[in-house]
Amino acid sequence: MADMIVSFSIQQQQEVEAIVIDKDGAEALRYLSDLVGILKSRESHACGPKVAEGSPGQG
């Protein structure tokens, strides 16, 4: 699996901080579950769109 850089908005950073401060295990699990879904959806697009097969310059 290739390395991936993840960026969080300020709102997402605050949500993570709130989960940690509250020690809310259920909310943390929900957040991580959502995050895994997002990461998996981006995994298939890591190398960009598939280039059409054919002669160079024709794709």
DATA-V901974 format. One record per residue. N is the residue number from 1. RES is the residue in one letter. PHI is phi in whole degrees, -180 to 180 (none if undefined). PSI is psi as a letter, one per 20 degrees, with the letter a starting at -180 (999 if undefined). D_LAST is the distance of its C-alpha to the last C-alpha in whole Angstrom. Layout:
N,RES,PHI,PSI,D_LAST / N,RES,PHI,PSI,D_LAST
This chain:
1,M,none,p,27 / 2,A,-75,q,25 / 3,D,-66,q,27 / 4,M,-136,p,27 / 5,I,-101,p,29 / 6,V,-114,p,30 / 7,S,-111,p,32 / 8,F,-115,p,34 / 9,S,-72,r,36 / 10,I,-60,g,39 / 11,Q,-62,g,40 / 12,Q,-66,h,39 / 13,Q,-62,g,40 / 14,Q,-66,h,44 / 15,E,-64,g,43 / 16,V,-64,g,43 / 17,E,-61,g,46 / 18,A,-64,g,48 / 19,I,-62,g,47 / 20,V,-68,g,48 / 21,I,-62,g,51 / 22,D,-77,i,52 / 23,K,54,l,51 / 24,D,-90,n,50 / 25,G,-62,g,49 / 26,A,-65,g,48 / 27,E,-68,h,46 / 28,A,-63,g,44 / 29,L,-64,g,43 / 30,R,-62,g,41 / 31,Y,-63,g,40 / 32,L,-66,h,38 / 33,S,-62,g,37 / 34,D,-63,g,35 / 35,L,-63,g,34 / 36,V,-61,g,33 / 37,G,-60,g,31 / 38,I,-65,g,29 / 39,L,-64,g,28 / 40,K,-65,h,27 / 41,S,-67,h,25 / 42,R,-83,h,23 / 43,E,-55,g,23 / 44,S,-70,i,20 / 45,H,-107,j,18 / 46,A,-61,h,19 / 47,C,-99,j,16 / 48,G,87,a,14 / 49,P,-68,q,11 / 50,K,-68,p,10 / 51,V,-80,p,6 / 52,A,-63,q,5 / 53,E,-78,q,7 / 54,G,146,a,6 / 55,S,-69,q,7 / 56,P,-56,q,7 / 57,G,84,i,6 / 58,Q,-106,j,4 / 59,G,-97,999,0
